[in-house]
Amino acid sequence: MFPLTWLWCPQYNYPLSGAVDQTMALPGARDPQTERSITELFSYGSQLGRILEVLEPMVKEFYGSRPGINQEPAHEFDQMLSDIEAIRSLRSSRYAEATR
């Protein structure tokens, strides 16, 4: 193409079309560039998964060795883990069906 003809060929981007750039402008983030660099290597889901893998045995040990304290936080944590696992299995089964 000739560069001068680009002036007469405008590009229209309708809603939900065109290039998508996800910018990190999180409230409380001190440095958005650092956040972007971290999420390029580790998504928030993978970060959360690793944290939960570490916390699960710690929560079970803490609440298992102290039967006299309120067990409700441990039950809520277990419920959260089972809900996350249910969502993951549902999504993976839908993905498997879609790729058949």
N, C-alpha and C positions, 0 to 999 in steps of 0.2 A: 504494500500500500504506500501511497504517497503521504507524507506527513501533513501536507496542507489539506488533504481531504478529511483528515480526522476532525477538523473543525466542523464539518457538515454531517458528521456521524456521531451524534451524542450517544452516550451510554445511559440507559435507564436501569436503575435497580429498584425493583418493586419490593414490597415488604417480604421478608424471609427469603430474599435472593441476594446474590452478589457475594463478595468476599466477607468472611466472618473473622473478626479478631476479638478474642476474648481477653479483655483487659482486667487486670487485678487491681481493683480499687477497693480493697477491704477496709472497713472502718477499724482503726486500731493498728493497721499494718504500718510499721515504721518505714519500711523500704519496699515499695511495690516491685522494684526490679529484682530484689532478692527473692520475694515470693514467687515471681515468674520463673526465676532460675531453678528454684526448688521444685516447683510443680512440673517443670519440663522433665525432671528426673523421676520424681515420685508424685503421683497423683494424690489428691486428698483421700481417695478411697484406699490406696495402698498404705498411706501413712496411718489412717485410722485402723486398718486391718492389723498392722504391726503393733500398734499401741494396744489393741484389744487382745492380741495373742499374748502379750506380756502381762496385761492386767488380769486376765482370767484366772491363771493359777494363783496370783497374789491375792485376789479377792476370795477365792475358795479357801486358801490357807488361813487368811486373816479371820474370816467369819467362821470357818470350821473349828479353829482353835479357841474361839470365844463364844460359847453357846449362850452366855448370859446377856449379850448385847442385842440390840434390835437387828433382826435379820432382814428387814424390809429392803434396805439398799442392795443387799446381795441378791435377793429375789428379783428386784427390778433390773439389776445388771444381767442376770441370767435370762430374763424375759427379753431384754434388748438384744442379747446375743442370739437367742433363738429366732427373734423376728428378723434380724439381719440375715441369718442363715436361710430362713424361709424365702426372703426376697431374692437372695442370690440363687437358690435352687429354682425358683419360679422363672427368673430371667434366663438362667442357663438352659432350662427346658424349652422356653420359647425360642431362644437363639438356635438350639439344636433343631427344632421343628422348622424354623425359617430357612435353615441352610440345607435342608433335605432336597 
